[in-house]
Amino acid sequence: MQLNLPTILTLSRIAIIPFFVVIYYLPFKESALICTILFVVAAITDWLDGFIARRYNMTSRFGAFLDPVADKLTVAVVLILLVDRNPTPYPDLFMAIPAVIIIGREITISALREWMAKIGEGTKMAVNWNGKVKTTAQLVALPMMIYREPLFGVIPVAEIGFYLLYISAALTLWSMYTYLRSAWPSLMRSADES
């Protein structure tokens, strides 16, 4: 396996995760800002590695596998940390609900994609616009919640991020529904055969 720039960028997103976790729990004022910057850098490299891979024909099977893994790991870790240290005045349960929905959807759709690929119908599971909008909502909501301090002392970014996270969770459910609806005939056919 030869590493190219897109794959190195993807691996860097995974490498950031342990540093993010440690800094998140460090007891100093700038930890939230540093974690926000790390998350934004990870989000930018997510876009950048895909752009470079497509633009300069540097796509690879390993990169195609690794990119969604890096995305899902990053989002799952951030959601778990946010549930642990809820930055909003709302009860922890209200933070856990969108986290469970988002992480549960990622596990479900990853398993469904793998199964659809095994039966030769992986093209039905291609990324659609619902997934892109859902991801965008997450990538806006999560850094706001990581930062958690009111912007300019008055804009409640953690609460705005919280509401965006619920919008993201709703989009996540819609995205999961569209994937399941697309795969349903294959699921039923497989169930009848067994």
C-alpha positions as CSV (number, residue, x, y, z in Angstrom):
1,M,0.0,0.0,0.0
2,Q,1.4,3.4,-1.1
3,L,0.3,6.4,0.9
4,N,-0.7,9.5,-1.0
5,L,-1.7,12.9,0.2
6,P,-5.4,12.3,0.5
7,T,-4.8,9.1,2.6
8,I,-2.3,11.0,4.8
9,L,-4.8,13.7,5.4
10,T,-7.4,11.1,6.3
11,L,-5.0,9.3,8.7
12,S,-4.3,12.7,10.3
13,R,-8.0,13.0,11.2
14,I,-7.8,9.7,13.0
15,A,-4.5,10.8,14.7
16,I,-6.1,14.0,16.0
17,I,-8.7,12.1,18.0
18,P,-6.6,11.1,21.1
19,F,-5.2,14.6,21.3
20,F,-8.7,16.0,21.1
21,V,-9.9,13.7,24.0
22,V,-7.0,14.6,26.2
23,I,-7.2,18.4,25.6
24,Y,-11.0,18.3,26.0
25,Y,-10.5,17.2,29.6
26,L,-7.6,19.4,30.5
27,P,-8.6,22.0,33.1
28,F,-7.6,25.2,31.4
29,K,-9.7,27.9,29.8
30,E,-8.3,27.5,26.3
31,S,-9.1,23.8,26.0
32,A,-12.5,24.4,24.4
33,L,-11.0,26.7,21.9
34,I,-8.1,24.3,21.0
35,C,-10.6,21.4,20.6
36,T,-12.9,23.6,18.4
37,I,-9.9,24.4,16.2
38,L,-8.9,20.7,16.0
39,F,-12.4,19.7,15.0
40,V,-12.6,22.4,12.4
41,V,-9.2,21.4,11.0
42,A,-10.4,17.8,10.8
43,A,-13.6,18.9,9.0
44,I,-11.5,20.9,6.5
45,T,-9.1,18.0,5.9
46,D,-12.2,15.8,5.3
47,W,-13.2,18.1,2.4
48,L,-9.7,18.6,1.3
49,D,-8.7,14.9,1.0
50,G,-11.8,14.2,-1.1
51,F,-11.1,17.2,-3.3
52,I,-7.4,16.3,-3.9
53,A,-8.2,12.6,-4.5
54,R,-10.8,13.5,-7.2
55,R,-9.0,16.4,-8.7
56,Y,-5.6,14.7,-9.1
57,N,-6.9,11.2,-9.7
58,M,-5.5,9.9,-6.4
59,T,-8.4,7.8,-5.3
60,S,-7.7,4.4,-3.8
61,R,-9.7,1.6,-2.3
62,F,-7.9,2.0,1.0
63,G,-8.8,5.8,1.0
64,A,-12.4,5.0,0.1
65,F,-12.6,2.7,3.1
66,L,-10.7,4.9,5.5
67,D,-12.4,8.2,4.8
68,P,-15.8,7.3,6.2
69,V,-14.2,5.5,9.1
70,A,-12.3,8.7,10.1
71,D,-15.5,10.7,9.8
72,K,-17.6,8.4,11.9
73,L,-14.9,8.0,14.6
74,T,-14.5,11.7,14.9
75,V,-18.2,12.4,15.1
76,A,-18.8,9.5,17.5
77,V,-16.0,10.6,19.9
78,V,-17.1,14.2,19.9
79,L,-20.7,13.2,20.6
80,I,-19.7,10.9,23.5
81,L,-17.6,13.7,25.0
82,L,-20.4,16.2,24.7
83,V,-22.9,13.8,26.4
84,D,-20.3,13.3,29.2
85,R,-19.9,17.1,29.6
86,N,-23.1,18.6,28.4
87,P,-22.4,22.3,27.5
88,T,-26.1,23.3,27.6
89,P,-28.5,24.0,30.4
90,Y,-30.8,21.2,29.2
91,P,-30.9,17.8,31.0
92,D,-28.3,15.3,29.9
93,L,-31.0,13.1,28.5
94,F,-31.7,15.7,25.8
95,M,-28.0,15.6,24.8
96,A,-28.0,11.8,24.7
97,I,-31.0,11.5,22.4
98,P,-29.4,13.0,19.2
99,A,-26.1,11.3,20.1
100,V,-27.7,7.9,20.2
101,I,-29.6,8.6,17.0
102,I,-26.5,9.8,15.1
103,I,-24.2,7.0,16.3
104,G,-26.9,4.3,15.9
105,R,-27.6,5.4,12.3
106,E,-23.9,5.3,11.4
107,I,-23.6,1.7,12.7
108,T,-26.8,0.7,11.0
109,I,-25.9,2.2,7.6
110,S,-22.3,1.0,7.7
111,A,-23.6,-2.6,8.3
112,L,-26.2,-2.2,5.6
113,R,-23.6,-0.9,3.1
114,E,-21.3,-3.8,3.8
115,W,-24.1,-6.3,3.4
116,M,-25.4,-4.7,0.2
117,A,-21.9,-4.8,-1.2
118,K,-21.6,-8.5,-0.4
119,I,-24.8,-9.3,-2.4
120,G,-23.6,-7.1,-5.3
121,E,-26.0,-4.2,-4.8
122,G,-23.7,-1.7,-3.2
123,T,-24.5,1.0,-5.8
124,K,-27.9,1.3,-4.2
125,M,-26.1,2.6,-1.1
126,A,-24.2,5.5,-2.8
127,V,-24.0,8.7,-0.8
128,N,-27.0,10.9,-1.5
129,W,-27.9,14.6,-0.9
130,N,-29.6,13.8,2.4
131,G,-26.4,12.4,3.8
132,K,-24.5,15.5,2.7
133,V,-26.9,17.9,4.3
134,K,-26.9,15.8,7.5
135,T,-23.1,15.9,7.6
136,T,-23.1,19.7,7.0
137,A,-25.5,20.2,9.9
138,Q,-23.3,18.1,12.2
139,L,-20.1,19.9,11.1
140,V,-21.7,23.2,12.1
141,A,-23.4,22.1,15.3
142,L,-20.5,20.2,16.9
143,P,-17.8,22.9,16.9
144,M,-20.4,25.3,18.4
145,M,-21.1,22.9,21.2
146,I,-17.4,22.1,21.7
147,Y,-16.6,25.8,22.0
148,R,-19.5,26.2,24.4
149,E,-18.6,29.8,25.5
150,P,-21.0,32.6,24.4
151,L,-19.6,34.3,21.4
152,F,-18.8,38.0,22.0
153,G,-20.2,37.3,25.5
154,V,-23.8,37.3,24.2
155,I,-24.4,34.7,21.4
156,P,-25.2,31.4,23.0
157,V,-23.3,29.2,20.6
158,A,-23.7,26.0,22.7
159,E,-27.5,26.3,22.6
160,I,-27.6,27.2,18.9
161,G,-25.4,24.1,18.3
162,F,-27.7,22.0,20.4
163,Y,-30.7,23.0,18.2
164,L,-28.7,22.4,15.1
165,L,-27.7,18.9,16.5
166,Y,-31.4,18.1,16.8
167,I,-31.9,19.2,13.2
168,S,-29.0,17.0,12.3
169,A,-30.6,14.1,14.2
170,A,-33.8,14.5,12.3
171,L,-31.9,14.6,9.0
172,T,-30.0,11.5,10.2
173,L,-33.3,9.7,10.6
174,W,-34.5,10.8,7.2
175,S,-31.2,9.8,5.6
176,M,-31.4,6.3,7.3
177,Y,-35.0,5.9,6.1
178,T,-34.0,6.7,2.5
179,Y,-31.2,4.2,2.6
180,L,-33.4,1.5,4.2
181,R,-36.2,2.1,1.7
182,S,-33.7,1.7,-1.2
183,A,-32.3,-1.5,0.3
184,W,-35.7,-2.9,1.4
185,P,-36.4,-5.0,-1.8
186,S,-33.0,-6.6,-1.5
187,L,-33.5,-7.3,2.2
188,M,-36.8,-8.9,1.6
189,R,-35.5,-11.0,-1.3
190,S,-32.6,-12.2,0.9
191,A,-35.0,-13.1,3.7
192,D,-37.2,-15.1,1.3
193,E,-34.2,-17.0,0.0
194,S,-33.1,-18.0,3.5
